[in-house]
Amino acid sequence: MRRNWTTWVAGLAVLGLSSPAFPAGFHIREQGAKAMGMANAFVAQADDPSAIFYNPAGLAFQNGSRMSLGVTVIQVPETEFEGKTWLGDKNVSGSEFSGKQSARPDIFFPPNIYATTKLESAPVAFGIGINSLYPLAKRWDTTSPFRDDVKEVAIKPINVNPTVAFQWKNLGIAFGVDYTYATLWLENAPYTTVYDGAGNPINLNVGDLEIEGTGDGWGFNFGLLWRPVEQWSFGVSYRSRIKIKVDDGDADLMVSQKAQDVLGLPSHVNTDGSTDLTLPDTWSFAVAWRPTKKLTFELDVDRFGWSSYDELTLDFEDETVLHDETLPKDWENTWTFRFGAQYAVNDNLDLRAGYAYDNTPVPDDTLGPDLPDSDRHNVTLGLGWHNEHGALDLAYMAVLFKDRSVSNDIQDGEYKSEAHLFAANVSFWF
């Protein structure tokens, strides 16, 4: 049975405030067009400025000064749900809806900016990257049975990552700092269960809820890149957990007239909220093989520590209507496997392709319509044109989600999704 409306609104507020840290497993690994063209199997190559994200030790082998400006165009997954949904408490007569529900299409554009320089007189390099690691956008129709969970959610995070790298013979070592700042927006229409004069339960729309919030946190990262011979290179990179402190959240509820009459609530409820959240740490292990000067293969394995998202705790400043709440999430650690290839057609043109298999961390019990995640296949194509002054890289990725069956208090049915990504980076050498 669903929670009563005050507890449930608290849970929604937690969802909104936590989304910058945990966008339903939708970690955006696509932080450079060259890497994306090879399904982001790039940790053992790391030979352009986006190495700041994939493996900062790659900066140790990049001479001079470089800058790269890029964008990833993400078509928000075209999601369709078929089955049963419940508007309010699933045990109330008349709350069940059957059939298909479709999320509204959307597009957003997380950017990336990288600048690097290596000193000629010393084996040391510096760099800074600005990108967006956890963006999210999802919209369901305002009349959808999912409207009590989410009508719209949007997350806009920015990550700033200064780093320093050192070269010792064929080994690169790098260390960096991560600062993440995020803003969020969530809209929904909460329902609660009341009883008529005969004692029969009825689902009642409480009103329209809007949640806004900001939060930030700090972390660190490091990388190793070893090139023992020309044909082989080995890479390891790590990005730490980041504790996001959200202390500027605002929950605003416009109460429906019926809820005012039945529940005795005021027409408007507003209060501040806060929570502490932890982003997962990530490990990447990679090997690249160059059988010829024209051909490169790379295999990467990524480990995401999503088990840090075990529960959410929200504190409200005013508990007259909304109450502090702790909700279980129970996400699981996952592994992703990536394979990429690059072929140099000539001195200026490279062709790329890749494949990745990505596992979802979201268990059935906590899966919801905010982002109905599932295991997925990623297929990519890319090309790069470059000369002594810079490079232009383009990439395309098809994200093919496996059909996800789910049965919990929100829905009982199957989700089908797909997404398409396009990326471009323009880089300059100085």
Residue pairs with C-beta under 8 A, 6 or more apart in sequence:
1 89
1 90
1 91
1 409
2 8
2 86
2 88
2 89
2 90
2 193
2 409
3 11
4 192
4 193
5 190
5 191
5 192
5 206
6 321
6 322
6 323
7 323
7 325
8 190
8 192
9 190
9 206
9 209
9 251
9 253
9 322
10 314
10 316
10 322
10 323
10 324
10 325
11 312
11 314
11 325
11 327
12 149
12 150
12 186
12 188
12 190
12 209
12 211
13 186
13 211
13 249
13 251
13 273
13 314
13 316
13 322
14 275
14 312
14 313
14 314
14 325
14 327
15 150
15 153
15 186
15 312
15 368
15 370
16 153
16 184
16 185
16 186
16 211
16 213
16 249
17 184
17 211
17 213
17 215
17 246
17 249
17 273
17 275
17 277
17 314
18 246
18 275
18 277
18 312
19 134
19 136
19 153
19 155
19 184
19 186
19 370
20 134
20 155
20 157
20 180
20 182
20 183
20 184
20 215
20 244
20 246
20 277
21 134
21 182
21 242
21 244
21 277
21 278
21 279
21 309
22 134
22 277
22 279
22 280
22 306
22 309
22 329
22 331
23 134
23 135
23 136
23 155
23 371
24 136
24 362
24 368
24 370
24 371
24 372
24 373
25 306
25 331
25 334
25 360
25 361
25 362
25 371
25 373
26 134
26 136
26 371
26 373
27 133
27 134
27 282
27 304
28 72
28 74
28 110
28 132
28 133
28 134
28 135
29 40
29 302
29 336
30 36
30 40
30 72
30 74
30 395
30 397
30 421
30 423
31 50
31 53
31 54
31 72
31 112
31 129
31 131
31 133
32 42
32 48
32 49
32 50
32 53
32 54
32 68
32 70
32 112
32 114
32 393
32 423
32 425
33 70
33 72
33 382
33 384
33 393
33 394
33 395
33 423
33 424
33 425
34 42
34 48
34 50
34 352
34 382
34 384
34 391
34 393
34 395
34 425
35 41
35 42
35 50
35 54
35 340
36 72
36 380
36 382
36 395
36 397
36 421
36 423
37 340
37 342
37 352
37 353
37 354
37 380
37 381
37 382
37 383
37 384
37 393
37 394
37 395
37 396
37 423
38 298
38 338
38 340
38 341
38 342
38 352
38 353
38 354
38 380
38 382
39 338
39 339
39 340
39 354
39 355
39 356
39 378
39 379
39 380
39 397
40 54
40 300
40 338
40 340
40 354
40 356
41 286
41 298
41 299
41 300
41 338
41 339
41 340
41 354
41 356
42 50
42 51
42 54
42 55
42 286
42 298
42 300
42 340
43 54
43 55
43 223
43 235
43 236
43 237
43 284
43 285
43 286
43 298
43 300
44 55
44 225
44 233
44 234
44 235
44 286
44 287
44 288
44 298
44 300
45 58
45 233
45 235
45 288
45 296
45 298
46 54
46 55
46 56
46 57
46 58
46 59
46 223
46 225
46 235
47 58
47 61
47 62
48 62
48 66
48 68
48 391
48 393
48 425
48 427
49 62
49 66
49 67
49 68
49 114
49 115
49 116
49 127
49 129
49 427
50 68
50 70
50 112
50 114
50 129
50 425
51 57
51 58
51 59
51 62
51 116
51 127
51 223
52 59
52 114
52 116
52 127
52 128
52 129
52 161
52 163
52 176
53 112
53 114
53 129
53 131
53 161
54 237
54 284
55 174
55 223
55 224
55 225
55 235
55 236
55 237
55 284
55 286
56 127
56 163
56 165
56 174
56 175
56 176
56 221
56 222
56 223
56 237
57 165
57 172
57 173
57 174
57 223
57 224
57 225
57 235
57 237
58 165
58 172
58 174
58 223
58 225
58 235
59 116
59 118
59 125
59 126
59 127
59 163
59 165
59 172
59 174
60 118
60 123
60 124
60 125
60 165
60 166
60 167
60 172
60 173
60 174
60 225
61 167
61 172
61 225
61 227
62 116
62 118
62 125
63 118
63 120
64 117
64 118
64 429
64 430
65 115
65 116
65 117
65 118
65 429
65 430
66 114
66 115
66 116
66 117
66 427
66 428
66 429
66 430
67 113
67 114
67 115
67 116
67 427
67 428
67 430
68 112
68 113
68 114
68 115
68 425
68 426
68 427
68 428
69 111
69 112
69 113
69 425
69 426
69 427
70 111
70 112
70 113
70 393
70 423
70 424
70 425
70 426
71 109
71 110
71 111
71 112
71 423
71 424
72 109
72 110
72 111
72 112
72 421
72 422
72 423
73 107
73 109
73 421
73 422
73 423
74 107
74 108
74 109
74 110
74 135
74 419
74 421
75 105
75 106
75 107
75 419
75 420
75 421
76 103
76 105
76 106
76 107
76 108
76 137
76 138
76 139
76 419
77 103
77 399
77 401
77 417
77 418
77 419
78 102
78 103
78 105
78 417
78 418
78 419
79 102
79 103
79 138
79 372
79 415
79 416
79 417
80 100
80 101
80 102
80 103
80 415
80 416
80 417
81 100
81 101
81 102
81 146
81 369
81 372
81 411
81 413
81 414
81 415
81 416
82 99
82 100
82 101
82 413
82 414
82 416
83 98
83 411
83 412
83 413
83 414
84 96
84 97
84 98
84 411
84 412
84 413
85 96
85 97
85 101
85 145
85 146
85 410
85 411
85 412
85 413
86 95
86 96
86 97
86 145
86 409
86 410
86 411
87 95
87 97
87 145
87 147
87 148
87 191
87 203
88 95
88 148
88 191
88 192
88 193
88 203
88 204
89 95
89 191
89 193
89 201
89 203
90 96
90 409
91 201
92 193
92 201
92 202
92 203
93 200
93 201
94 203
95 203
97 145
101 140
101 141
101 144
101 145
101 146
102 141
103 138
103 139
103 140
103 369
104 139
104 140
104 141
106 137
106 138
106 139
108 135
108 137
110 131
110 132
110 135
111 130
111 131
111 132
112 129
112 130
112 131
112 132
112 425
113 129
113 130
113 131
114 127
114 128
114 129
114 130
115 127
115 128
116 125
116 126
116 127
117 125
117 126
117 127
118 124
118 125
118 126
119 125
123 166
123 167
123 168
124 164
124 165
124 166
124 167
125 164
125 165
125 166
125 167
126 162
126 163
126 164
126 165
127 162
127 163
127 164
127 165
128 160
128 161
128 162
128 163
129 159
129 160
129 161
129 163
130 158
130 159
130 160
130 161
131 158
131 159
131 161
132 156
132 157
132 158
132 159
133 157
133 159
133 180
134 155
134 157
134 180
134 182
134 279
135 155
135 156
135 157
136 153
136 154
136 155
136 371
137 153
137 154
137 155
138 150
138 152
138 153
138 369
138 370
138 371
139 151
139 152
139 153
140 146
140 147
140 150
140 151
140 152
140 369
141 147
142 151
142 189
144 151
146 369
146 410
147 188
147 189
148 188
148 189
148 190
148 191
149 188
149 368
149 369
149 370
149 410
150 186
150 187
150 188
150 368
150 369
150 370
151 187
151 188
151 189
152 185
152 186
152 187
153 184
153 185
153 186
153 187
153 370
153 371
154 184
154 185
154 186
155 182
155 183
155 184
155 185
156 182
156 183
156 184
157 180
157 181
157 182
157 183
158 180
158 181
158 182
159 178
159 179
159 180
160 178
160 179
160 180
160 181
161 176
161 177
161 178
161 179
161 221
162 176
162 177
163 174
163 175
163 176
163 177
163 221
164 174
164 175
164 176
165 172
165 173
165 174
165 223
166 172
166 173
166 174
170 226
170 227
170 228
171 224
171 225
171 226
171 227
172 223
172 224
172 225
172 226
172 227
173 222
173 223
173 224
174 222
174 223
174 224
175 220
175 221
175 222
176 220
176 221
176 222
177 218
177 219
177 220
177 221
178 218
178 219
178 220
178 221
178 239
178 240
178 242
179 216
179 217
179 218
180 216
180 217
180 218
180 219
180 242
180 244
180 279
181 214
181 215
181 216
182 214
182 215
182 216
182 244
183 212
183 213
183 214
184 211
184 212
184 213
184 214
185 210
185 211
185 212
186 209
186 210
186 211
187 208
187 209
187 210
187 211
188 208
188 209
189 205
189 206
189 207
189 208
189 209
190 205
190 206
190 207
190 209
190 253
191 203
191 204
191 205
191 206
192 203
192 204
192 206
192 259
192 263
193 201
193 202
193 203
193 204
194 201
194 202
194 204
194 262
194 263
195 201
195 202
196 202
204 256
204 258
204 259
204 262
204 263
205 256
205 258
205 259
206 253
206 255
206 256
206 259
206 263
206 265
207 253
207 254
207 255
207 256
207 259
208 253
208 254
208 256
209 251
209 252
209 253
209 254
210 251
210 252
210 253
211 249
211 250
211 251
211 252
212 249
212 250
212 252
213 246
213 248
213 249
213 250
213 273
214 246
214 248
214 249
215 244
215 245
215 246
215 247
215 248
215 249
215 277
216 244
216 245
217 242
217 243
217 244
217 245
217 279
218 242
218 243
219 239
219 240
219 241
219 242
219 279
220 240
221 237
221 238
221 239
221 240
222 237
222 238
223 235
223 236
223 237
223 238
224 235
224 236
224 237
225 233
225 234
225 235
226 233
226 234
226 235
227 233
228 234
230 290
231 289
231 290
231 291
232 287
232 288
232 289
232 290
233 287
233 288
234 286
234 287
234 288
235 284
235 285
235 286
235 287
235 288
236 283
236 284
236 285
236 286
237 283
237 284
238 281
238 282
238 283
238 284
239 281
239 282
240 281
241 278
241 279
241 280
241 281
241 305
241 308
242 278
242 279
243 276
243 277
243 278
243 279
244 276
244 277
244 278
244 279
245 274
245 276
246 273
246 274
246 275
246 276
246 277
247 274
248 272
248 274
249 272
249 273
249 274
249 275
250 270
250 271
250 272
250 273
251 269
251 270
251 271
251 272
251 273
251 316
251 322
252 268
252 269
252 270
253 268
253 269
253 270
253 321
254 267
254 268
255 265
255 266
255 267
255 268
255 269
259 265
260 266
260 267
265 321
269 321
269 322
271 316
271 317
271 318
271 321
271 322
272 316
272 317
272 318
273 314
273 315
273 316
273 317
273 322
274 314
274 315
274 317
275 312
275 313
275 314
275 315
276 313
277 309
277 312
278 308
278 309
279 308
280 304
280 305
280 306
280 307
280 308
280 309
280 333
281 305
281 308
282 302
282 303
282 304
282 305
283 302
283 303
284 300
284 301
284 302
284 303
285 300
285 301
285 302
286 298
286 299
286 300
286 301
287 298
287 299
288 296
288 297
288 298
289 296
289 297
289 298
290 296
290 297
291 297
293 344
294 343
294 344
295 341
295 342
295 343
295 344
296 341
296 342
296 343
297 339
297 340
297 341
298 338
298 339
298 340
298 341
299 337
299 338
299 339
300 337
300 338
300 339
300 340
301 335
301 336
301 337
301 338
302 335
302 336
302 338
303 333
303 334
303 335
303 336
304 333
304 334
304 335
304 336
304 361
305 333
306 331
306 332
306 333
306 334
306 361
307 331
307 332
307 333
308 331
309 329
309 331
309 361
310 328
310 329
310 330
310 331
311 326
311 327
311 328
311 329
311 330
312 326
312 327
312 329
313 324
313 325
313 326
313 327
314 324
314 325
314 326
315 324
316 322
316 323
316 324
328 366
329 366
330 363
330 365
330 366
331 361
331 362
331 363
331 366
332 361
332 363
333 361
334 358
334 359
334 360
334 361
335 359
336 356
336 357
336 358
336 359
337 356
337 357
338 354
338 355
338 356
339 354
339 355
339 356
340 352
340 353
340 354
340 355
340 380
341 352
341 353
341 354
342 350
342 351
342 352
343 350
343 351
343 352
344 350
345 351
348 385
348 386
348 387
349 383
349 384
349 385
350 383
350 384
350 385
350 386
351 382
351 383
352 380
352 381
352 382
352 383
352 384
352 395
353 380
353 381
353 382
354 378
354 379
354 380
354 382
355 377
355 378
355 379
355 380
356 377
356 378
356 380
357 375
357 376
357 377
357 378
358 375
358 376
358 377
358 378
359 375
360 373
360 374
360 375
360 376
360 404
361 373
362 373
364 406
364 407
364 408
365 408
366 408
367 373
367 404
367 406
367 408
368 410
369 410
369 411
372 404
372 406
372 415
372 417
373 401
373 404
374 401
374 402
374 403
374 404
374 415
374 417
375 401
375 402
376 399
376 400
376 401
376 402
377 399
377 400
377 402
378 397
378 398
378 399
378 400
379 397
379 398
379 400
380 395
380 396
380 397
380 398
381 395
381 396
382 393
382 394
382 395
382 396
383 393
383 394
384 391
384 392
384 393
384 394
385 391
385 392
386 392
388 429
389 428
389 429
390 426
390 427
390 428
390 429
391 425
391 426
391 427
392 424
392 425
392 426
392 427
393 423
393 424
393 425
393 427
394 422
394 423
394 424
395 421
395 422
395 423
395 424
396 420
396 421
396 422
396 423
397 420
397 421
397 422
397 423
398 418
398 419
398 420
399 418
399 419
399 420
399 421
400 418
401 415
401 416
401 417
401 418
401 419
403 414
403 415
403 416
404 414
404 415
404 417
405 413
405 414
406 412
406 413
406 414
406 415
407 413
